[in-house]
Amino acid sequence: MEKTCIVLTTTGTEGEAQRLAEGLVAERLAACVQVLSVTSTYIWQGQLHRDPEWLLLIKTPAARYSDVEAYIREHHSYEVPEIIQVPIQQGLAAYLAWVEAMTLPQANAGSGGGR
């Protein structure tokens, strides 16, 4: 099992995306969350939609996935939010160590790097 992962979710507003990102980092469920503007095309309740959304790339230890999922489900406005875990198979060891350190409950602020 991979030690670190990226969790993906989307929101309908930038404000909601920023609130989720800040909450996940403040709760030490994620070391870093990037928010990107995207356009999503999908079928929901029988209708084709093409909507602007904000994609969150949430970097966290794989062991914290269930906590991240629970946080998103509790704070997300969508009836069925996208919540997908993507394993990180390889990466810069120092960065992956930073992700791990920043998601420990008693972790101190990192000394640079990590973005």
N, C-alpha and C positions, 0 to 999 in steps of 0.2 A: 504494500500500500504506500502511495506517495505521501510524503510528509507535509507538503505545502500544496495549496490549490487556489484557484480563482473561482469565486462564485459570481454568477451573472444574474442581474435582475434589471428590469426596466420600469420606469415610472412615466406618468403622463405629464408631469410638470417638473421644471428644473428645481423649483422650491422643495418639492417632495424628495427629489433625488439628493439634494444637498442635506436635507434633514436626516435622511437615512444614512448617508455617508458619514456625517458628523456623529450621529448616534452610535454607529458601529465602531468608529475609531475611539470615541470617548469611553465606550464600554469595554474597550480592548478586545473586541471580537474580530477586528480587522486591523492590520498594520497600516494599510493604505487603501483608499478607495478613489478610483478615477471615475469621473463623470463625463460622458461623451454624448453629444447630440446626434441622434440617428433618426432615420425614417423607417418605420416598421410597416410591412404589408402582411395582412393576416385575415383569416375568416373568424369572426366571433358572432355567435348566436345567428348563424346563417347568412351574415352579411360580410361582404368584402370591405376591409378597412385599409386605409393608408394614412398613418398618423405620425406626427412628430413624437418621439419619445426620448428619454434620457437613459442611457445604458450605464449601469454601475459595474465596474470591474473591481471586485472585492478580493484583496489578497489576505489569506488567512491560513493557519495550519489546517490540514485535512481533519484533524481531530476536533476542530471547533465548528465543523460544518453544521451539525445539528443545532448548535446555539445560534449561528448566523441565520439559518433557516427560520428558527423560532422568532428571532428578532424581526426579520423581514415580515413574516406572516402577521405578527402583532401590530406592526407600524405601517404596513402598506395599504394603500387605498383600493387596489384592484381586488375584485372578487377571487380571481385565480392569478396571482402574480407568477411571472416567470422566475423560477429559482433553479439554477443549473450549476452543478459543480463540475469544474474542469481541472483535472489533476495536472500539476506541474511535474514533469518527469525529470527535467534538468534545469539548472539556472545557476547564476553566480552564487557561490557558496556564501559569501559575505551578505548578499542581499537576502537569501533565504534564512540565514541566521538572524538577521534584523527582523524579518517578518515574525519569526518565532519569539524573539525577545519582546517585541512590541505588543504581543497578544497574551503575555503572561499577566495575571491579575495584579501583581505588584511591580511590574516593569517600570523602570525609570525611563525618562525621555532619552531617545537615542542621540548619539553624537554625530549628527549629519547623515548624509546619504539616505538611501532607502526610498527614493522616489523613482 
